[in-house]
Amino acid sequence: MSRRIEIELTSARDDGTWTWRAAGAKQPKGVLDAGILYAGAKVGDVVRADAEFELDGITVTAVLAPKEKKEGSDRLTVLGPDRKDPPPITSSLVAKRPGSGPRRDRDRDRDRDRPPRDRDRGPRPPRDRDGGAPRDGERPGRTRGERPARGDGPRGERPARGDGPRRERPPRPDRGASDAPPKPKPKRLSPGSNHRRAVLDSLPPEQRAVAEQLVRGGMPALRQSIATQNEQAKAEGQPQITAEPLLAMGEELLPRLKTAEWMDRAEAAAAIVDEIGLRDLRSVVASAEPAARDDASRLLASTLRDALTRRVKADEEAWVAEIGGALDDNRVVRALRVSTRGPEPGSRLPAELASRLADAASAAMSPETVADRWVTLIDAVSASPVRRSVKPVGLPADAPASLTDAAKAAAGQIPALASLLGLPMPPPPGAARKPPPKPGAKPTPPPPPPPPPPPPADAADPADTADAAEEVAH
């Protein structure tokens, strides 16, 4: 397999060949033909080369000349006037006159709307603040002196509320919200590569290239790499490589690499075993059976398996305790919501807690409950694991159409609603239906008919029976 590496030219021989070694290392090393070198090659040059990794060694096929260092800089020269020259634009600030302040937009608009003859009159004479005729736009009957004084607070601050009694807000209904702090987000599994790197470093160069492809994507990645190089060699008119020896080498190296990969993931999971997500921890434990081959890996797998069992049990106990606490506080909707979010896909409620939850939901769905609360309870019960055990006490007397429609839609999940609405009892859930046949598929032929039954044996003739009995008597 051909790939690009960095080599260092170590010596030149008299027979027209050069010796080389990997840049910065003692191995690998080899000999190359001087005809593929560039002009001016000398001992100590570190260059890039294309090498073929074969079973019997490494063959350098091409050497790239090193890049020449540029003597000139890549900076841009600014062509223009000297910065010491005075700037082309000058500015000077004029001091404000006493009593002059910024003009407001309202005054500017008023000056623009005045006719020219009014503008020529100059500013208006000062008026008496305590009296005089009202100006245009002012409300009559009140002088400017009667305006209430502003507070000492900052401009735009709202006045303080009175000290009168404030109206008490009624408590919000229970909507299934939780007062407990949110659970911390589990950490992601970020495995290292120490074990895989150690395996790669222990392999000879001709096997390392194959192992790198296996680390990237297993045997499919190795086959794809071989096919790509064969296509490139065919396009360049070069001989193609044989895939069978490389695939056999990959099959031999794959178990070691799988074990190293699992060890990297297992050590990363063991470092944060109490903070990692259960899904990542379960995936590491599930893949331990084929990968754990020595005593150290088996001990690590056993530790992770015990940690998974302990965490699952703790989560189930916390789940059951949260449902029980919600029922103790008469938060039925909250308990129903939590019952749908078990720690495991197959988590089941204890029989006593399930009966208690169903009884609480049945009592909450009574005629005294308001319609909005009824709709919320229907939605929570429909998704809970006790929906088929809930038996509502009764619908409200004047149930609105929204409530009856929601009850009819949920009658399939809550069978007791059907009897309250006068609907037929829905059938229990059965096996999953078979998917419909795809369009264009051939229909399944009917089974062959059963074979016809054999004909009944003929009844014996009475005369023959008598003759046979006579012969036996004689």
Beta strands, then each sheet from edge to edge (+ up, - down):
strand 1: 2-12
strand 2: 17-22
strand 3: 29-33
strand 4: 46-54
strand 5: 57-64
sheet 1: 3+ 2- 1+ 4- 5+
end
